[in-house]
Amino acid sequence: MSPDETSHDQAAYGKTATKLVYMANQIATFFKTQPAHESAQGVATHINKFWEPRMRRQLFEIIDHGDSDLSPLVIEASALIHRPEPAKRD
């Protein structure tokens, strides 16, 4: 892969990561209005139900990297989110 392709892939991943963080934080904002004992479960249930495995895999990559703008509620909910199998490489 050429340096141009690598930087393009990294830029695309950065945009995707930014969008996933935004979406996850929006979900958390909604569930903050729920009782505290239900909010993390609500975030996890929503993500498990509506996010495809690729999106959840990328979310876990963001979480595992550690340096993100994810809401603490998303981080808490991550223990309840189904982690997909790693992507298969050809």
C-alpha positions as CSV (number, residue, x, y, z in Angstrom):
1,M,0.0,0.0,0.0
2,S,1.4,3.4,-0.9
3,P,1.8,6.2,1.6
4,D,-1.1,8.1,-0.1
5,E,-3.4,5.1,0.3
6,T,-2.4,4.7,3.9
7,S,-3.0,8.3,4.8
8,H,-6.4,8.2,2.9
9,D,-7.4,5.1,4.9
10,Q,-6.4,6.7,8.1
11,A,-8.3,9.9,7.3
12,A,-11.4,7.8,6.4
13,Y,-11.0,5.8,9.7
14,G,-10.7,9.1,11.6
15,K,-14.0,10.4,10.1
16,T,-15.7,7.1,10.9
17,A,-14.4,7.1,14.4
18,T,-15.5,10.7,14.9
19,K,-19.0,9.9,13.7
20,L,-19.2,6.8,15.8
21,V,-18.2,8.7,18.9
22,Y,-20.8,11.4,18.1
23,M,-23.5,8.8,17.6
24,A,-22.6,6.8,20.8
25,N,-22.6,10.1,22.8
26,Q,-26.0,11.1,21.4
27,I,-27.4,7.7,22.5
28,A,-25.9,8.3,26.0
29,T,-27.3,11.8,26.2
30,F,-30.8,10.3,25.6
31,F,-30.4,7.6,28.2
32,K,-29.0,10.0,30.8
33,T,-32.7,11.0,31.3
34,Q,-33.5,7.4,32.4
35,P,-33.0,6.2,36.0
36,A,-29.3,5.7,36.7
37,H,-29.7,1.9,37.1
38,E,-31.2,1.7,33.6
39,S,-29.1,4.2,31.6
40,A,-26.0,2.0,30.8
41,Q,-28.2,-1.0,30.0
42,G,-30.3,1.3,27.7
43,V,-27.2,2.5,25.8
44,A,-25.9,-1.1,25.4
45,T,-29.3,-2.4,24.3
46,H,-29.7,0.3,21.7
47,I,-26.2,-0.3,20.3
48,N,-26.6,-4.1,20.3
49,K,-29.9,-3.9,18.6
50,F,-29.2,-1.2,15.9
51,W,-25.5,-1.2,15.3
52,E,-24.0,-3.7,12.9
53,P,-21.0,-5.8,14.0
54,R,-18.6,-3.6,12.0
55,M,-19.7,-0.5,13.8
56,R,-19.5,-2.2,17.2
57,R,-16.0,-3.5,16.3
58,Q,-14.9,0.0,15.5
59,L,-16.4,1.3,18.7
60,F,-14.4,-1.2,20.7
61,E,-11.2,-0.2,18.7
62,I,-11.9,3.4,19.9
63,I,-12.5,2.2,23.5
64,D,-9.5,0.0,23.5
65,H,-7.3,2.8,22.2
66,G,-8.3,4.7,25.3
67,D,-8.0,8.3,24.1
68,S,-11.4,9.3,23.0
69,D,-14.2,11.7,23.7
70,L,-16.7,9.0,24.5
71,S,-19.1,9.8,27.3
72,P,-18.4,8.0,30.6
73,L,-21.9,6.4,30.1
74,V,-20.8,4.8,26.8
75,I,-17.6,3.5,28.5
76,E,-19.8,2.1,31.3
77,A,-22.2,0.5,28.8
78,S,-19.3,-1.1,26.9
79,A,-19.2,-3.9,29.4
80,L,-22.8,-4.8,28.2
81,I,-22.2,-4.3,24.5
82,H,-21.7,-7.5,22.4
83,R,-18.1,-7.4,21.2
84,P,-17.9,-8.8,17.6
85,E,-15.3,-11.2,16.5
86,P,-12.2,-9.5,15.0
87,A,-12.4,-8.7,11.3
88,K,-11.0,-11.4,9.1
89,R,-8.0,-10.3,7.1
90,D,-7.4,-11.8,3.6
